[in-house]
Amino acid sequence: GATSLSLHRNQNFRAGEKCSVKKSTIGANVSVGNAVKILNSIIHDNVVVEDDCVLNNVVICGNAVIRKGSSLKDCQVAFGFEVPAGSDCQNEALTADELENIVI
């Protein structure tokens, strides 16, 4: 199938092996690890997505970090927020105030 990917400003996008990015917009200086799946999402500038993450219908604001093995569906991640490794989140707005609600 066709891959639909928009690289905003197309600067310094780094993707690891076996990544899938479909119907998504990726900002500048974004680093994506190995075996990451991104679908129908918007990722702003300076974001790091570590290995083995699944991002489905998410908006990730700038300077955020998504740690290894996390799965996010229908979520928004605040500017500069770090999602802990192995997180499984659905329908959440992840901000500093929401950290205690993340299920690992």
Residue pairs with C-beta under 8 A, 6 or more apart in sequence:
3 20
3 21
3 22
4 22
4 23
4 24
5 21
5 22
5 23
5 24
5 25
5 26
6 24
6 25
6 26
7 13
7 25
7 26
8 25
8 26
8 27
8 28
8 45
9 27
9 28
10 28
11 28
11 29
12 28
12 29
12 30
13 26
13 28
13 29
13 30
13 32
14 30
14 31
14 32
15 21
15 32
15 36
16 32
16 33
16 34
16 35
16 36
16 51
17 34
17 35
18 34
18 35
19 32
19 33
19 34
19 35
19 36
19 37
19 38
20 36
20 37
20 38
20 39
21 32
21 38
22 38
22 39
22 40
23 39
23 40
24 38
24 39
24 40
24 41
24 42
24 43
25 41
25 42
25 43
26 38
26 43
27 43
27 44
27 45
27 46
27 47
27 62
28 45
28 46
29 45
29 46
30 43
30 45
30 46
30 47
30 48
30 49
31 47
31 48
31 49
32 38
32 49
33 49
33 50
33 51
33 52
33 53
33 68
34 51
34 52
35 51
35 52
36 49
36 51
36 52
36 53
36 54
36 55
37 53
37 54
37 55
37 56
38 49
38 55
39 55
39 56
39 57
40 56
40 57
41 55
41 56
41 57
41 58
41 59
41 60
42 58
42 59
42 60
43 49
43 55
43 60
44 59
44 60
44 61
44 62
44 64
45 62
45 63
46 62
46 63
47 60
47 62
47 63
47 64
47 65
47 66
48 64
48 65
48 66
49 55
49 60
49 66
50 65
50 66
50 67
50 68
50 69
50 70
50 85
51 68
51 69
52 68
52 69
53 66
53 68
53 69
53 70
53 71
53 72
54 70
54 71
54 72
54 73
55 66
55 72
56 72
56 73
56 74
57 73
57 74
58 72
58 73
58 74
58 75
58 76
58 77
59 75
59 76
59 77
60 66
60 76
60 77
61 76
61 77
61 78
61 79
61 80
61 81
62 79
62 80
63 79
63 80
64 77
64 78
64 79
64 80
64 81
64 82
64 83
65 81
65 82
65 83
66 72
66 77
66 83
67 82
67 83
67 84
67 85
67 86
67 87
68 85
68 86
69 85
69 86
70 83
70 84
70 85
70 86
70 87
70 88
70 89
71 87
71 88
71 89
72 83
72 87
72 89
72 90
72 94
73 89
73 90
73 91
74 90
74 91
75 89
75 90
75 91
75 92
75 93
75 94
76 92
76 93
76 94
77 83
77 94
78 93
78 94
78 95
78 96
81 94
81 95
81 96
83 89
83 94
83 102
84 102
84 104
85 104
86 104
87 102
87 103
87 104
88 103
88 104
89 102
89 103
92 98
92 101
92 102
94 102
